[in-house]
Amino acid sequence: MSQIRSANNSQITTSLAALGVVFGDIGTSPLYAMRECFTGSHGVSLTPSNIFGVLSLILWSLIFIVSVKYLAFVMRADNKGEGGILALMALLLPKDDRKVRKYIQPVVAMGLAGAVLLYGDGIITPAITVLGAVEGLKVVTPLFEPYVMLISLGIIIGLFLIQSKGTATIGKVFGPVILLWFVVLAVMGVYGISMNTGIFAALNPGHGVSFLLENKFHGFVVLGSIFLVVTGGEALYADMGHFGLKPIQMGWFFVALPSLLLHYFGQGALLLTVPEAIANPFYALAPSQLIYPLVALSTAAAVIASQALITGAFSLTQQAVHLGFLPRIKIKHTSATEQGQIYIPFANWALMIGTVFVVVMFKNSSALAAAYGIAVTGTMAITTILTCLVAYRLWHWNLVAVWTAAIVLLTIDLAFLGANALKIVHGGWFPLLLGLGLFVIMTTWKRGRQILASRVLSAMKPLDRFVAETVPLVKFRVPGVAVMLTGRTEGIPPALAHNLKINKIIHEKVILLTVLTLDVAHCDVAAELSVEPVGPDFYRVIARYGFMDEPNVPDVIRLCQQKGLPVDPASAIYIIGRETLIATEDPGMALWREQLFAFMTRNAQSAMTYFSLPEKQVIEIGVQIRI
């Protein structure tokens, strides 16, 4: 009984932490979503029928997209507990099934496109939520108007400065705050509903259908604003590895969803009674004497809202690095017990610079709302396609079920995508341009590594010939063990050949170590480790990791002892090659892409740091390679 109680308490604690990280984005949409449906050049007129229609569409969008699509369908497609679009893509990348190899390139292209669009969302989310909250100060007095942007920038910079504390620490602090936020949303909603209980008629989906039929194209355009209520839904999937599925489900169904629905219905009832409240319906729901505390709470919630996409971007970056789409960068694990809780300094500062730029460029939340959504809808549509492929290939659904799910989900996704596409000229170009740049970087790195591997492989001497013909000619074998790191499982590494050519020596015992990243989130390194003798005192060792694992070469050497290879990692010498790439006009990539690849290679994290090598036992050998 005590174990059951302890497990339940653990689930509740994790759910509370998940509230503080995962639901902030979708939970702060009431700050601006309803207002944007009825204001500006794209808004519809504030009539009772339109209020009922918009509210009905908000209700069923939340239920269908978040509850049904993500929590009941997409989040079943976890990669050993990890979520996110790259984890989803990895599920569809078989290495040994020739029948589906022709589909790999489209899958990779869609996965990368969804990933880079998510980065655009990660930049805009902190900007729009913090601005939307701080703008509440203007409701109190216009004297604050000149300072809204400066206050927002200070809050945003502070948010990124605390990221190194780790997801768990942040979640423990933010969880109670966001719980209070949802309680306040619910109370405000109940207060608004008490003004006009007839608002419950919006539960009828017919009002949403009538709204679209009556407003025609204008109603379609408003879908772009209605979509603001579900932005953050994709973060539930991206952050699944941080907390797990059940805590996220508990947080949504027991706290977030009922609070959001009550609040949106409260805003709808308020607008039916006091139409002029449309200028800022969120703050209009609160008594004037409580505006200051509400602004403070809203700002705290807005900061928390940004956390979901930031942590999602960290997970996405780690997956991209280990899957070979980004160079090695520093990744810090912030929890001794949860593998998914990480901090990536480079990604953090890049997101901060991008967010500050967006705030300065767009200046207010309404302008940002005009740019917000296109990246998220693109990611959601791609997620639907990939999940349907998973349902067919891995879950073995029949084609009728797969096509039914695809048609229903994509009809909704593409409707929202089409409505948001109209925002491109009003600022939606920014996340698309950012995504295009990241797509070029990721594909250039992947292709560059493939070209580099082929160049190196073509110049390699077969290992068996090297051991049989070259090694016996070496007059002096240096005492000790040399661990030569190589990215390939065949041939001899350039660093070994270069060392022999220049220094005329080879160590007494040589281990050729290759670290492979598999298309699974986590891997039992000990079980997957292979040690193969390839000659007198020559060994080929292959260590396999999941794309969410952190490679550690000294640990691999220790595990080799269990495979019958007696090696002390404390006395081994680790030899790594530092490749200097020379861009040429040889076939492969355009010259500018080769130059970009060479630049990224020069600035990648050193192999010594990435593989956790002891710096006093490392020798680097430089090798020039033309690509």
N, C-alpha and C positions, 0 to 999 in steps of 0.2 A: 504493500500500500504506500509506504514511504517513497519507494522508487517511482511509482506512478505519479505521486504528488510532486516529486522533484522534477520529473520529466515535464509535467504540465507547467510548473513554475518556470522551467527553462524555456518552454515554448512561448509563454507569455512575455518573458524578458526579451527574448529574441524578436518577438512581434513588436514590442515597444521600440526596440532599437531600429527595426525595419521601418516603423512609422517615421522615425527621425531622419532616415536616409532616402527611402524609396518613394514615399507618398507626398513629399513636399511640393514637387512640381505640379502634379495634378491637383493637389489640395489648395494651391494658391490661384488657380484659374478664376475663381469667383471675383478676384480683384478687378478683372478687366473683361472677361468673356461676354457676359450679358450686355455690358455697355457697348461693346464693339458691334453687336448684332443690330443695334438701332441708331448708331451715330456714324458720322462721316458720310462720304459720298457713296459708300457701299451698303449702308444701313437701310433697313426697311422702316416704314412709318410705324409709329408707336400706337397701334390699334389693338383692342382686345383680342381679335382673331390672330394677329401676328404674335402677340405675347404668348398665347396658348400654343401656337404652332412652333415657335422657337423653343419654348420650354419642353414641349413634347419631344422635339428632335434632340435636345440636350439629354433628357432622361434616357431615351432609347439608345443614344450614342454611347453613353456611359455603360449601360447594361450590356449592349451588344459587343462593343469594341474591347472594353476592359474585362468585363466578367466572362463573356462567352469566348471571344477570340483569344485573348491573351491568357487568362487564368485557366480556362478549361481546355484550350486547344494548343496554342503555341508553347506554353510553358511545360507541356508534356515532353517537348523536344529538347531535353537537357542533354548536355554532353558530360556525363559523369558528374552531374550537379551544377555544371557551369551553363550559364545562359548567354544571350547576346548573339548578334547576327553572324559573327565569325565562328562562334561555337556551333551554330546551326549549319553554316557552310561546311565546317569540318566534318560533320556527320555524313555529308554527301560526297566526300572525296575518297572513293575506294582506290586502292592501289592494284588490285588483282582481278577486277571484274571488267573484262574487255568490252562487254556489251554496253557499259555505261560510260566508258572513257570519253566518247564523243560529246557527252553532256558536261564534262568537267569544266571546260573553259567558260560556257555560259553561267554555270553555277558560281565559279570563282568571280566572274565579272559582276554578277548580281550581289554576291556577298560583299565584295569590296565597295560597290556603289552604296549599298545600305550602310556600311560601316562609316564611310567618309561623310555621308549625310548626317549621321548621328553626331559626328564632331561639330557640324554646323549648329545642330540643336543644342549641343553642350555649351556653345558660346552665347547663343541668343537667350537661352533660358535664364541664366543669372541676371542678364541685363533687363529683360522685360519684367521679371517678377520683383526685383528690387526696386526698379523705377515705379512700377505700379503700386507698391506699398508706400514708398516715401512720398508719392504724389498725394497721399492722404493729408499731408500737412497743408496743402493748398486749400483743402476743404475748411480747415480751421481759420486760416488767414492767408491772403495773397502775398503777405510779406515773405513767406517761405519760398515762393516760386523761384527766385533767382538761385536758391541754394539747393534745390532738389537734386540736380545732376551731381554737384560736388559731394553731397551727403551720400548719394547712391554709389559714387566711385569709391569713397572711403570704406563703405560697407563691403563692397565687392572685393576690394584689395585685401581687407581683413579676412574675408572668407577663405581666399586662396592661401593666405599666410598660415592658417591653422590646419591645412590639409595633412601636413606631415605628422600630426598627432594620431592619425589612423582612423579608419572607418568605425571601429568598435567604440573608441573613446568619443568620437563625434556623435555616434548614434545614441550613446548613453546620455549625453548632454541634450541632444536635439529631440530625442524620443518624447520625454515629458512635455516639451514645449509644443511639439506638433500635435500631441494628444490634446493639450489645452486648446490649441488652434481649432481642431475639429469639433471640440465641445462648444466653443464659442460660435463656430459656423452654424452648428445645429440650433443653439439657443437663438441666434439672430434669425435663423430661418423660421423657427416656430413663432417668434414675435411677428415676423412679416406675414406668415400664413394667417395669423389671428386677425389681420386686417381684412382678409377676403378669402374665406375657406373654399370659395368656388374655384380657386386655382387648381384644385385637385382634378378638375376636368381634363387637365393636360396629361393625365395618365393615359388617356385614350390616344393611341398612335395615329388615329385618324386625323387628329389636329395637325400632326406633322405632315401627313400626306396632303391634306388640304392646303397647308401653307405653301408647299412646293408647287402645287397645281395652280393656285391663285396668283402667286407672285412670279411664276414662270422663271425666266432667266435671272431676275433679281433675287428670287428665292434660292436659286442655285449658287449665286455669288455669296449669299449669306452663309452658306455651308462652310465657307472658309473661316468665318468667325465662330460658328458653332463648333468647329473642330478644335478650337482653343480649349474646350473643356476636357478633351481627352489627351492633350499633349502631356507627356509624362507617362502615358501608358506603356510606351516601349521601354521606359527605364525599369519597369517591373521585371521585364525579361533580362535586360542587361545586368541588373544587380542581383539576379537570382543566386549567383555563386557566393555572394556576401552573406546571405541569410538563409537561403533555402526556400522551397516552394510553400510549405505549410504556414510559416510565420507571415509570409506576404499575403497568402489567401485570408488568414485570420484578420490581418490588419485592414484589408480591403472590405470584406463582407461585414465585419462587426463594427468598424469605426469609420473608415474613409467614405465608402459608398453612401450609407445612410445620412451622414453629416452633409455631404455634398448635395444630395437630393433635397434634403430639408432646406438647405440654404438657397439653392437655385429656385425652389418653389417659393421661398420667402421673398426673394427679389422679384419674382413674377407677380406675386400678390401686391407688393409695394408699388410696382409700376402700374398695375390696374387701378390702384387707389390714388397714387401721387405720381402722375406721368412725368412731372418735371424732375423727379429724382433720377432720371436716366443719365444726368451729367456724371453721377458717380453712385450707382445704386448700392454698391457694397457699403460705403460709409454712410449712405443715407439711411440704412437699416439701424444704425446705432444712435442712441441719444447723444446730443451734442456734448454733454459733459464727459462722455466716455471716448471721445474721438482720439485724444492723446494716447491713452492706454491701448486703444485699438490700433493706432498707427505703429506703436512700439511692437505690439504682438504681430501685426502684419509684416513688419520689417523682419522680425525674427523668423517668421514662417517663410518669407521670401528668401532669406539666406539659406534656410533648410531646403527650400525647393531646389535651389541650385545644386545641392549636394548629390541628388539622385543622378544627374547627368555627369557630374564630375567623377563620381566613383565608377559610373558606367564607362566613362572615357578611359579611366585607368585600366579597367579589365579589358577593354577593347584593345588598348595599346599593347598590353602584355601578350594578348593572343596574337596580334599582328606581328610582333617581334618573333615569337616562337614559331609561328607558321611561315616565317621567312618573307614577310611583306614590309618589314621595317628593319633598319639597322639595330644592332645591340644598343640598348640604353639602360641607364641605371634604374633598377626596380627594387624598392625596399618593402619588405614584408613587415606589417605593423602589428601582427598578432602571432603569438606563439602557438595558437590552437586552430585558427581559421586560415587555410591557405589562400582563400580568395581575397583577403583583406590586405591591400597593397597601396603603396604610394609611389608615384612616378614623377620625380621633380620636373623633368623636361616637359611632360604633358601638362603638368599643373601650371607652370609659368607660361606656356604657349596659350593655354586656355585663358589665363588671366589677361594677357596682352590682347588677345582677340576680343574678350568681353569688354575691356576698357575702351577699345577702339569702337566697338558697336555702340556703347553708351554715348560716347562723344559724337559719333556720326548721326545717330537717330534722335537723341536728346530726350524723347518722352516715350511712354509705353504705347500710346496710340500709333505713333509712327512705327514702332517695332512690331506691333500687332499686324501691320500691313505687310511686314516681311516674314512674319513667323508662320510656320505651318508647312511650307513647301518641302523642307528637308524631312520633317517628321512623317508626312504622308508618303513621301517616296520610300522611306525606310519601312513603313508599315506595309506598303504594297509588296515590296520585295520579301519581307518576312512571311507574308501570306503565301507567296509562290514557293519559297524554299520549304516552309512547313508542310505544304501539300505534297511536295516531292518526298519529304521524310515520311509522311503518312503512307505514301504508295510504296516506297522502297524498303523502309525499315519496319513500319507498323503493319505492312501488308494489307492495307485497305484495298477494297476492290475499286475499279475505275469509276463506277457510278458514284460511290461515296466521295472519292477524291474530287471528281469534277463538280459534284454538288457543293462541297465545301468551298472549292476554288471560286466557282461562279458567284455564290452568295457573298463570300468575304471580299472578293475583288470588286464586285459591283459597288459595295460601300466604300472600299479603299479608293477606287478610281474616281468615284463621285467627289470625295473629299480632295483627292489629288487635283482633279480638274478645277475645282473651285479655288484651291490655293494657287494653282498655276497662274491665275489672273493677278496674283500679287507680285509676280516676278519683276514687273517694271516699277513697282512701288518699294522695292528693297529686297524682294525675294531672290534677286540675283546674287546677293552676298553669300548666303549659305551654299548656293549652287556653285559659285565661283571658287569658294573655299574647298568644297568637296571635289571639284575638278582638279584643283591643285594637288590635293592629297591623293587622289586616284592616280595621277601621273607619278607622284613620288613612290607610291606603293608598287605600282606595276613596273616602274623603272628598276626599283631595288630587286624585285623578284626576277625579272628578266635578266638583269645584270649579273645576279648570282648564278643563274643558269649558264650564261655565256662564259663567265669566269670559270665555272666548273668544267665546261667543255674545253676551254683553252688549257687549263691545268691538266686535265685528263689526257689530252692529246700529246702533251709533252712528258707524261709520266712513263717511267720504266715499270714493266710488270713486276710485282713484288717477288714472285717466285724466281724470276731471272736475276733480280737484284741480290736476293739472298744466296742464290747458287753461284753467280758469276762475279759479283762485285765485292761482297762482304769478305770472301776468303782472301782477297788481295790486300785487304786493309792490314797494315803491319802492326798497328797498335790499337788495342781496345781499352778505352778509358774505364777505370773501375766505377761501379755504380749502375744505377738504373736511369734511363732517359725515357720520359713519357712524351712522345711526339703527338701533338694535337693535329688532327687532320679532318677536314670536312667530308672526305670521301672514304668509301669502304673498299676501294681497290687501288692498286698502284702504290707508289711511295710518295709521301708528301714532298713538295718542293723544298721545304726547310731542311729535310733530312739529306736530300741530294746536294743542296747548296752547302750544308755543313761539311759533308764529306769532301766536296770539291775544294773548299777553301782551307779547312783545318786538317784534312786527311785523317780523321778519326771517327770512331763509332764507339758508343758505350758498350760495356760488357753485356748488358741486358737492355733491349729496346722494346718499348710498348707503343704500338701505333693505336692511338685512341680516337675513336669517332663518337661524337654525341649526336644522336638523331632525335628529332622531335616528331612524335606521332600525332595522328589526327584524332587524338582523344585528350580529354582535359587532364587526367592524371594517370600515372603509370607506376606499377611496382618495379622500381629500378632493379632491385636485387633479382627478381624473377626473370626480368627481360635481359639481364646482362649476359653477354656472350664473350668468352675468352677462347681464342683459337691459336695454337702454336703454328707458326708459318715458317719456322727455320730454327737453327740453333740459337737459343736465347732471343728469338724474335717472336713477338706475340701481337695478334690483332685483337683489340678489345672494342666492342660496340656497346655503348650505353644508350638506353632508350628512355626518353622522358615524355610526359604529356605536355601539351602546349600551355598549361597553367602551372607547371612545375618549375622550380628554379634549379638549373644544373649546378652540380658541385663535383668537380673532378677529384679532389682528394677523397671524398666519400666513395667515389667509384673505385679508386685504387684500393681502398680498404676492403670493399666488397670483392675485389679480385682475389683476395686471400682465401675467401670461402670457395672460390672456383679452382683452387689448387695453384695459384700463382703467388708465391710468397714475395710480397713487395711492401716495404715500409713507406707510406706516403710522406713521412717526415724527412726521409733522406733522399727521395727521388728528385731528379732534376726535370723540370717541365719546360719543353722546348716548343715555342709557338712561332709561326711565320707571320711577319708583318708585310702584307702585300702592298706594294706601291703600283697603282694602276695607271697605265698610260692610254689615254683615249686615242683611237685611230679611226680611220674611215673604212676599216675592214668590215665585212658583213656582220650584222648583229643588231645594233641599234643605231639610231641617228646620233651624230657626233655630239649634239647638245645633251642627249640623254646619257651618253657614255660619260661626259664631263660631270653631269649631275651625279651619276652613280659613283664616280671616283671621289667626288667631294663628300658624299655621304659615307663612303668607306673610310676616308681619312678622319672623319669626325665621329665615327661610331665608337661606342664604349670599348675599351681594350678587352681582348679575350681573357687577359689575366683577371680582370675584375669580374667579368661576366661569368667565368667558370670557377670563381672563388679560389684562385690559385694563390699560394703563399708567395708574396713578391720577392723574397730572398732566395727562392728556389726556381726562379723563372729566367730563361734565356730567350730573347727575341732575335730572330734571324730575318733580315730584310730580303725581300725578293721582288724584282720588277716583273710585271706581267702586262703585255699589250692586249687590249680588248677591242 
